[in-house]
Amino acid sequence: MAIVAAIDEPALSARLTAVADDSGCSPADIVGSAVRNFVDTAPDDLWTQLIGIMNRAQDPGLAAMRAILEKALHGTQETL
């Protein structure tokens, strides 16, 4: 849950909450599922984009989580 709180992106947090509510899962479960799905299925070009996002970020781990969630939740900000 700490990563969910650290995201600090109101629009992304709202989408995460909405998806969690709709699915009956916790936000932490949605985050875990999104990361696992990315690790299991992302093609090389998405990994390359993720590395670029992380290289430009002050907090690479948090930037990776945001980007993966944006992709999984079909966001419109910096996505993979």
VEXDREN-2710 file (C-alpha; in Angstrom, 1 decimal):
% VEXDREN-2710
k/r/px/py/pz
1/MET/0.0/0.0/0.0
2/ALA/2.9/2.4/0.5
3/ILE/3.6/2.4/-3.2
4/VAL/0.0/3.3/-3.9
5/ALA/0.3/6.2/-1.6
6/ALA/3.6/7.3/-3.0
7/ILE/2.3/7.5/-6.6
8/ASP/1.0/11.0/-5.7
9/GLU/-0.8/11.4/-9.1
10/PRO/-4.5/12.2/-8.3
11/ALA/-5.8/11.1/-11.7
12/LEU/-3.9/7.8/-11.7
13/SER/-4.9/7.1/-8.1
14/ALA/-8.5/7.8/-9.0
15/ARG/-8.3/5.3/-11.9
16/LEU/-6.6/2.7/-9.7
17/THR/-9.3/3.1/-7.0
18/ALA/-12.1/2.9/-9.6
19/VAL/-10.6/-0.3/-11.1
20/ALA/-10.1/-1.8/-7.7
21/ASP/-13.7/-1.0/-6.8
22/ASP/-15.1/-2.4/-10.0
23/SER/-13.1/-5.6/-9.7
24/GLY/-13.6/-6.2/-6.0
25/CYS/-9.8/-6.3/-5.5
26/SER/-7.7/-4.0/-3.4
27/PRO/-5.6/-1.3/-5.0
28/ALA/-2.5/-3.2/-3.9
29/ASP/-3.7/-6.3/-5.7
30/ILE/-4.3/-4.3/-8.9
31/VAL/-0.8/-2.9/-8.7
32/GLY/0.7/-6.4/-8.1
33/SER/-1.2/-7.8/-11.0
34/ALA/-0.2/-4.9/-13.3
35/VAL/3.5/-5.4/-12.5
36/ARG/3.3/-9.2/-12.9
37/ASN/1.5/-8.8/-16.2
38/PHE/4.1/-6.3/-17.5
39/VAL/7.0/-8.6/-16.4
40/ASP/5.4/-11.6/-18.0
41/THR/4.2/-10.1/-21.3
42/ALA/5.9/-6.8/-22.1
43/PRO/7.8/-6.9/-25.4
44/ASP/11.3/-5.5/-25.8
45/ASP/10.1/-2.1/-27.0
46/LEU/8.1/-1.5/-23.8
47/TRP/11.1/-2.5/-21.7
48/THR/13.2/0.0/-23.6
49/GLN/10.7/2.7/-23.0
50/LEU/10.5/1.8/-19.3
51/ILE/14.3/2.1/-19.0
52/GLY/14.2/5.5/-20.7
53/ILE/11.4/6.7/-18.3
54/MET/13.4/5.4/-15.3
55/ASN/16.6/7.1/-16.5
56/ARG/14.9/10.5/-16.6
57/ALA/13.3/10.1/-13.2
58/GLN/14.5/11.3/-9.8
59/ASP/13.0/8.1/-8.3
60/PRO/13.3/5.4/-11.0
61/GLY/11.4/2.8/-9.1
62/LEU/8.4/5.0/-8.5
63/ALA/8.6/6.2/-12.1
64/ALA/8.5/2.6/-13.3
65/MET/5.4/1.9/-11.1
66/ARG/3.6/4.9/-12.5
67/ALA/4.4/4.0/-16.1
68/ILE/3.3/0.4/-15.7
69/LEU/0.1/1.5/-14.0
70/GLU/-0.6/4.1/-16.7
71/LYS/-0.2/1.4/-19.3
72/ALA/-2.3/-1.1/-17.4
73/LEU/-5.0/1.4/-16.6
74/HIS/-4.9/2.9/-20.1
75/GLY/-3.7/6.3/-18.9
76/THR/-3.0/9.3/-20.9
77/GLN/0.2/10.6/-19.2
78/GLU/3.7/9.3/-19.8
79/THR/3.0/5.7/-20.7
80/LEU/4.8/2.8/-22.2
END
